[in-house]
Amino acid sequence: MKEANKHSEMQKFGMVIDLDKCTGCGACMVACMAENNVPFQEDETDPLLSVKWMRVYKMTNGKPYPETDICYLPRPCQHCEGQHEGHSPCVSVCPATATDYDMATGIVSQIYTRCFGCRYCMAACPYHVRLFNWYDPIWPPGMEKMLNPDISVRMRGIVEKCSFCFHRYQLAKDQAYVEGRREIEEHEYQTACTQACPADAIVFGDLNNPSHLVHQLAQPDLKHHGKPKNPKAFRLLERLGTNPKIYYMSSKKWVRLAGDNYTREELNKKRT
Amino acid sequence: MSTSDDQSKESQEVAATEKTDLEPIEPGQSSVGHVVLFFIVGFVASLVLGWVIFPKLLYSTKPQPFNYSHAIHNELVDEGCESCHYFREDGSFSGIPSLESCVECHEEMQGDSEDEAIFMEEYVAKDREIPWHVYSRQPDCVFFSHAAHVKMGKMDCVTCHGHIGESDQLPTYKENRISTYSIDIWGRNISGIKRNSWDRMKMNDCANCHRENGVNQRSVQTRKGGCFVCHN
């Protein structure tokens, strides 16, 4: 359908994460794992083997006391749009059509039954959001009864990642259909991490809709690939042109500078 | 000199052995007949194996707990299929009714059939849910929204479920031993010929209808149907 290809007129879900508010508690990580049936092993110390859709990083400014400062950075899938619609790094390399870009929601999907585990997407993703299942998931006895029925569990040998809790979008749509609506409201579709955050650091909504809080906070500039107009807001690795839909906000300059891949010389120039 | 003699002797011997080797093979009509006969027998055997024996081995027949007549119930209820298979307020579909909704009418024996007696004794009296085998059960990775199809798409039940609502007997449930899904997903016709829209429920059957009606044809990769509509 032709109307479907106008992404700017449809929904584009995104997230704004206020790093000033984030305390690094990790509630978003826990909520995400519980919501999405993310498997875990006894030993989760090796980040290359463990699967976490949402991960909280700790950053420091590297300065000695008393100027030492730290910041926590939660990192879900960035759902990149790319320079033209749907040209995300991972989508353009997938040989199996297992990952795709949805024009109606702006969500980068991952179809687990379609993926055969070549891991091109993992190599292409600059944010390390894609994770490979080295083992079949084994749940402690009794825990499989607590699994979310709306999400299928993944097998060994395939790649998985954050889906913006897409099943919640489907359920919200179902409710809207039964009530005779086509559109869903902001509060009807929220991700698990957003709802779990005790500090309200994570905000989720439609970036194309001016009445949604994410739009007001990030103020995406549609003429410049959604670059935030809010001076406090930034996106990770903005210079790569991946056009991600996760906006971060921080009042600290060193945090905003740490979000991109500047060289040491560039950093020294920017700081002064 | 002796070497040349040896050579000639050897060559004679080689010729002799070749001759004896060739003698028994005499391409005649009888051996061609054998080959053709063997081919036909093998061909028929593999056809029988593939079309008759393999499907019998692949599917196991499982009895339902008791027979259920949709026809009888359909006459007694007011709102047709939606009387028992209804939408909940949150948009989800109830599917096969729970024992609770059966008991609303079946607190007492309503008729005198043997099936109802089993139902009353085994399930209502013991307060056990009926372990139906579900003909339409799809894999875990498939998301199907009844709301989208029935409420927004305005489709009727028959398009996918056939005339089960007017049937007196439940169809025999045949389970695929490998995939554990019902034969109705592949189709009762083992050659895969589809005459009615409800004959098969494989991925292509969903995708064809979506393509014909232009539903969610928004994939960036294929410019056709997006996978994230039905899979998650």
Interface residues (C-beta under 8 A of the other chain):
Chain A: M1 A4 N5 E85 G86 H87 V91 C94 T97 A98 D100 Y101 D102 M103 A104 I107 S109 I111 Y112 T113 R114 D150 I151 S152 V153 S163 F166 H167 Q170 L171 K173 D174 Q175 A176 Y177 V178 E179 G180 R182
Chain B: F87 E89 D90 G91 S92 P139 D140 C141 F143 S145 A147 A148 K151 M152 G214 N216 Q217 R218 S219 V220 Q221 T222 G226 C227 F228 H231 N232
